[in-house]
């Protein structure tokens, strides 16, 4: 049945979202199914699943790491400060944000509680968690079938290109999109770059250069759409 897990099994600690991914259906069916995903333990502490946002007709898919604090609260990807940086960079690179589909490699917010106060501190997802959530990303890309995929940061790059991916070595290069499901070659092209949050984390002296590098990498993706 579309939107329902086929066979979630008796082991909720197993790291695999595959049983929760509906067979067939579009983005709505995937979003509905993801809302009940228990494919890894991250769902226990997160407020909600944060699925991708955009139209199935999008020419570009932007893949980030995971939801942040604001995304976890609002239920949409890239609505926090990093999303503001990304929107501005896309505009400068000549990519219409309205024609993109944005998502994350991992759909639940992973964090640790600050020792004092209510602040939730971001924690990078593990390779095991990235792998567990990959069936959702594969399903999204199959539905949207974009011309270009942009991997934003190390986690997205590892999800799409494997654990050996390094942002510094492979950013800003037009690469053939690999197969993600083992059924032949992928479709379209892939460009990797830094995550927009890296711009926010950069020192004042380095922030302008970090942002310019992000825009330059996105311009590579924009040229692929010509």
N, C-alpha and C positions, 0 to 999 in steps of 0.2 A: 504494500500500500504506500503510495507516494506520501512523503513527509513523515513516515513512521520507521523506526529501526527494524531491519529485517530479522536480526537475531543478535541482540545486544550481549547475550551470554550471561554467565553467572559470575563473572569476575570484573567488577567495576574498576579495579585498579589496573587492568590491562590498558596499554597505551595504543589505541587504534580506534579512529573514528569511523572506519569503514562500515560497521553495522548500522550506523545512524544516517548514512548518506542515501537519500531516496533514489530509486532507479527511475530515470526519466523525469520529466517535468522541467520547468525553467528555474529562473532565479528565485521566484517566490517559494517554490517547493523546497529548494535548497535552504533558503533562509528559515522557513518553518521547521525543517528538519534539524537544522543547526541549533535552533533555540533549545532543543532538548538533548543536545549532545552530551554524553558522559564518557567520551573517548579517552580522556585522561583526567587526572585529579584536579586540574586547574579550575574546573567549573565550580568546585566546592566553595572557594573563597571569592570568586568574581561575582559581580552584581548580575551580569547577564552575558550571553553570547553577543559578540559584536561582529556581525557578518558584513560582507562587502556592500558597497553603495554605488549605484549607477545603473545605466541601462545596458541591456544585452547587446545593443547595437554599438557600444563604445569601440573606438578604434584602438585605444590604448588602455591597458590594465596596469595600474600602479600597485605594487605589492610591498607593504611595509613589514615591520616585525610583529607587533602585537598591539592590542589596544593600550592606551595609557589611562591615566586616572579619569580624565574628562570623557574619553570615549567609553570607558566602562560604565560611567554614570548615565551618559546620554544614549548609549546603544548604537552609535554611529562611528565609523572610522575617521581619523584625521580631523576631528573637530576641536582639538586643543591647539596649543602654541605651534607645535610642529606642523599641523595642518595649515596654519596661516602662512608659514614659511613656504610650504609646498605649493600652495595656491599662487603665491606671488612669483615663485620661480617658474612654474608652468606658464604663467602669463608672459613672463619675460622671454621664455624659450620659444614661444609661439605655439603652445599647445593649449587648446581651449579646455579648461577644467570641466566644463559641462559635457564634454565628449569623452570623458575618461571614466573608468570604473576603478574605484579604489577599494583595496582590501588588505588583509594582513595574513602572513604565513600562519600565525597562531591566533585563534579567535577569542581567547579569554585572557584577561589581564592577570599577569603574574607579578606579585609584589610581596614585600615584607612590611610589616607595620613599624613605623618609627618608634624608637624607645620612649619618646615623649610625644604627646599629642596624637592627633588622628591622621597625620600625614602617611600616605601609602607610598613606599619607595619602590620604584620599578626594579624588577629583576629580569635578566635576560632568560628566555626560554632555553631549555636544554635541547640537544639534538633528538632525544627521545620524544619530547613534546612536539618539536617541529615535525618529526616523522608521523606522529599520531594524528596531527591536524592536516597533514598533506592531502588526504582524500577530499577535503572540502575545497582546497585550492585547485586541485586537479579538476574537480567538477565545475567550479566557477569558470576556469579557463576553457573548458569544453563548451560551455554554454555561450560565453561571450565570443570566443574564437577571435581574439584581437590581432591586429596587424603587428603591434609592438607591445612587449611586456617590459616594464621598467622595475628592476629589483632595487628597492630602497634599503641599502644597508646589508650587513653581514648575514643576518638571520634570513632575510628574503633570498639572498644569493645562495645560501646553503640549501634552502628549500627547493630552489629551482635548478641549481647547478651541482649540488653535492657538497659534502663536508669539507672538501679541499678548497672551496671558494675563498678568495681573499679580495676584499674591496679594492685595496691599493693596487693590486696587480691587474684587475680585470674591469675596472670602471671606465666608462666612456667609450667602450668598444662595441660595435654592432656585432652580435653573435647570433648564429642560428638558434632558434628556440629548440631546446632538447625535448625529447619525448619524456613525459612525466608518468605515463602509465604502462610503459613497456610495449605499447602497440605501435611500433614504427616511429618515424620521425615526428618532431613537433611542427607546429605551424607558426609562421611569422618570425619575427626577430626579437632579440632580447638585448637590453642595455642595462648595465648595473651602474649604480652611483651610491653616494652616501645617503644615510637616512637624514631627513631634514632636522631631526633633533640634534644631529652632530653640529649643525650650524649654531644652534642655541647653546650648546655646551662649549663651543670654541671660545678661547680668550678673546678679549676685545681686539687685540692686535691681529688675530688670525680669522676673525669672524667674516670679514669682507671677502677674504680669499676663499674661505670655505663655501660661502654662498655663491661666489662666482663660479667655483668648480661644479657645484650642483647645477647651476643654470647651463653651464657648458655641456655637461653630460646629457641634460634633458634636450639640448639643442641637437645632439646626435640622434636622439629618438625622434625629434620633430622632423629632421631631414628624411628619415625613413618613411614618413607619411606622405611625402610629396608625390 
